[in-house]
C-alpha cells in the first residue's frame, strides 16, 4: 500500500451553495484557515471578524465575531450584536477608562446574554483580570499590544486567551509571546489585510486570526459605483 504525505494529497473539492439575494457578503481571506484554531466549547474557531457593524455581522463567513470599540461598554450594544450574530461573539468589556466592579457587572451580563468570551483591553490591571476571571464562567481574553505588557502576569491572573494586537509588529509580538507562554496557550492575533501578513502571523504562533473588514459605507460606495457604470453603459 502506498504512503502519501499531506503535500501529495489532492485538495478536496468543496461544493459551494449560494442564493441570489445573499450572494454579497464579507469573506475572510482563505489563508486564515491555515491556522490551527481554538476549540471553544466544541466549536473550532480559526477566523474572527473584528467589527461592530450590524449589517456586516449578519453578512459574513467568519467563524466568530470580536466586538471591541473605543467607547464605554454598554449592554444595549452587546444585546444588539448578540441578537443578530449567528456565530460565537467575543465582546469588549473595558480595560482603559472602564474598570473595577463595573467591568465585572458588564462581563456577567454579557455572559448571561450568551457571549462566548469577554475581551479586556491592554491597560486592564492584573488584579482586575483576576477578579473578572473568578466571577465569570466564560473565557477572559486579555489584549497584548507591546512586548512591555506583563504577558506572564495576565496569564497568571486568569486570562485564558491572549489577543495580540501589535499593529505592523503583530507577527513579531506573537512570536515573542509564544516564547513566554509556551506552545499550547491559545493566542488570537490580528492578521492584517494581505495573505502574506496573515501567514506570517500564523507561522509566528497565532492559533486564530482576527480580520478587519471594510465598513458598510465603503462596501456600499463600491456597489454604487458599479450601478453608475452599468447605467452609463446602458445609456451608450
C-alpha positions in Angstrom: 0.0 0.0 0.0 1.4 3.4 -1.0 2.0 6.1 1.6 1.2 9.7 0.8 2.1 12.7 2.9 -0.1 15.7 3.2 1.8 17.5 0.4 0.9 14.7 -2.0 -2.8 14.6 -1.2 -5.1 16.3 -3.6 -7.0 19.2 -2.2 -10.6 18.1 -1.7 -13.3 19.9 -3.8 -15.7 21.9 -1.6 -19.1 22.4 -3.2 -20.5 25.9 -2.7 -24.1 26.9 -2.3 -25.3 30.5 -2.7 -28.5 32.3 -3.1 -29.2 35.2 -5.4 -30.2 37.6 -2.6 -27.4 36.6 -0.2 -24.6 36.3 -2.6 -22.9 39.5 -1.5 -21.1 39.0 1.8 -17.8 39.8 3.6 -15.4 36.9 3.3 -12.3 36.4 5.4 -9.1 35.5 3.5 -8.9 31.8 2.7 -5.4 31.6 4.2 -6.8 32.3 7.6 -8.0 28.7 7.7 -4.4 27.5 7.8 -4.3 28.4 11.5 -4.8 25.6 14.0 -7.9 27.2 15.5 -9.1 27.3 19.1 -11.7 24.9 20.4 -14.4 26.9 22.2 -16.9 24.5 23.8 -16.6 22.1 21.0 -16.5 24.7 18.2 -13.2 25.1 16.4 -12.6 28.8 15.6 -9.9 29.9 13.2 -11.3 33.2 11.9 -12.9 36.1 13.8 -14.3 39.3 12.2 -13.4 42.4 14.1 -16.4 44.6 13.7 -19.4 46.2 15.4 -21.2 46.9 12.1 -24.6 45.1 12.3 -25.1 44.5 8.6 -21.6 43.1 8.3 -22.2 40.9 11.3 -25.2 39.5 9.6 -23.5 39.0 6.2 -20.1 37.3 6.6 -18.5 33.9 6.6 -16.2 34.3 9.7 -16.5 31.7 12.4 -16.8 34.3 15.2 -17.2 38.0 15.9 -14.9 40.1 18.0 -16.8 43.2 19.1 -14.5 45.8 20.8 -14.9 49.5 20.4 -13.4 52.8 21.8 -16.4 53.8 23.9 -17.6 52.8 27.4 -19.1 49.3 27.0 -22.9 49.4 27.1 -25.3 46.4 27.4 -27.6 47.6 24.6 -24.7 47.3 22.2 -23.9 43.8 23.4 -27.6 42.9 23.2 -27.9 44.2 19.6 -24.8 42.3 18.4 -25.8 39.1 20.2 -29.3 39.3 18.7 -28.1 39.3 15.0 -24.9 37.2 15.2 -25.2 33.6 14.1 -21.7 32.7 15.4 -20.0 33.0 18.8 -19.4 36.6 19.9 -16.5 37.9 22.0 -17.3 41.3 23.5 -15.1 44.0 24.9 -16.0 45.0 28.5 -13.4 47.7 29.2 -9.8 48.0 30.4 -8.9 51.6 29.9 -11.4 54.1 31.2 -13.8 51.3 32.4 -12.5 49.0 35.2 -13.3 47.6 38.6 -16.7 46.4 39.7 -18.4 48.0 36.6 -16.4 45.7 34.3 -17.3 42.6 36.3 -21.0 43.5 36.1 -20.8 44.1 32.3 -19.0 40.8 31.9 -21.6 38.9 33.9 -24.4 40.4 31.9 -22.6 39.6 28.6 -22.2 36.0 29.8 -25.9 35.8 30.6 -26.7 37.2 27.1 -24.7 34.4 25.5 -21.3 35.9 24.8 -18.6 33.2 24.2 -16.0 35.3 25.9 -15.1 38.8 27.1 -12.2 40.9 25.9 -10.3 43.3 28.2 -8.1 46.0 26.8 -4.3 46.2 27.4 -4.5 48.7 30.3 -6.6 46.4 32.4 -4.7 45.6 35.6 -3.9 42.0 36.6 -5.9 42.5 39.8 -9.0 43.3 37.7 -8.3 40.4 35.4 -8.2 38.1 38.4 -11.5 39.3 39.8 -13.2 39.0 36.4 -11.8 35.5 35.7 -13.1 34.3 39.1 -16.5 35.9 38.6 -17.2 34.6 35.0 -17.5 31.1 33.6 -16.7 32.2 30.0 -13.2 32.9 28.9 -11.4 36.2 29.6 -9.3 37.3 26.7 -6.6 39.7 27.6 -5.2 42.1 24.9 -1.4 42.5 24.5 -0.2 45.4 22.4 3.6 45.5 23.1 6.3 43.3 24.5 6.4 45.6 27.5 3.0 44.3 28.6 3.1 42.0 31.6 2.2 39.0 29.5 3.0 36.3 32.1 1.1 38.3 34.7 -2.0 38.4 32.6 -1.9 34.7 32.2 -1.3 34.1 35.9 -4.2 36.4 36.7 -6.6 34.2 34.9 -6.6 35.2 31.2 -7.4 32.1 29.3 -6.6 33.5 25.9 -4.3 36.3 24.7 -5.3 38.7 22.0 -2.2 40.1 20.2 -2.7 43.5 18.5 0.7 44.9 17.8 0.0 46.7 14.6 2.7 46.2 12.0 4.7 44.3 14.6 2.0 41.8 15.4 3.8 38.7 14.0 6.9 39.7 15.9 4.9 40.2 19.1 3.1 36.8 18.6 6.5 35.1 18.3 7.7 36.9 21.4 4.6 36.0 23.4 4.7 32.3 22.2 8.2 32.1 23.7 6.8 33.2 27.1 3.6 31.2 27.3 4.7 28.0 25.5 3.3 26.1 22.6 -0.2 25.2 23.9 -1.5 28.5 25.3 -4.2 29.9 22.9 -3.4 33.1 21.0 -5.6 35.2 18.8 -3.9 37.8 16.7 -4.7 40.5 14.1 -3.6 39.3 10.7 -3.6 42.4 8.5 -5.1 42.7 5.1 -2.7 40.6 3.0 -2.2 36.9 2.7 1.5 37.4 3.4 0.9 39.1 6.7 -1.7 36.6 7.8 0.6 33.7 7.0 3.4 35.4 8.8 1.2 35.8 11.9 0.1 32.2 11.8 3.7 30.9 11.4 4.7 33.1 14.4 2.3 31.1 16.5 -1.2 32.5 16.3 -4.0 29.9 16.7 -6.8 32.2 15.3 -6.8 35.3 13.2 -9.0 38.5 13.5 -9.8 40.2 10.2 -11.0 43.8 10.0 -13.4 44.2 7.0 -14.3 47.3 5.1 -17.2 49.2 6.6 -20.8 49.1 5.3 -20.2 52.6 3.9 -17.1 51.6 2.0 -18.8 48.5 0.6 -21.9 50.5 -0.4 -19.7 53.1 -2.1 -18.2 50.3 -4.3 -21.7 49.0 -5.1 -23.0 52.4 -6.1 -20.0 52.9 -8.4 -20.9 49.7 -10.2 -24.5 50.8 -10.5 -23.3 54.1 -12.1 -21.1 52.3 -14.6 -24.0 49.9 -15.5 -26.3 52.9 -16.1 -23.7 54.6 -18.2 -23.3 51.5 -20.4 -27.0 51.2 -20.9 -27.2 54.9 -22.0 -24.5 54.3 -24.5 
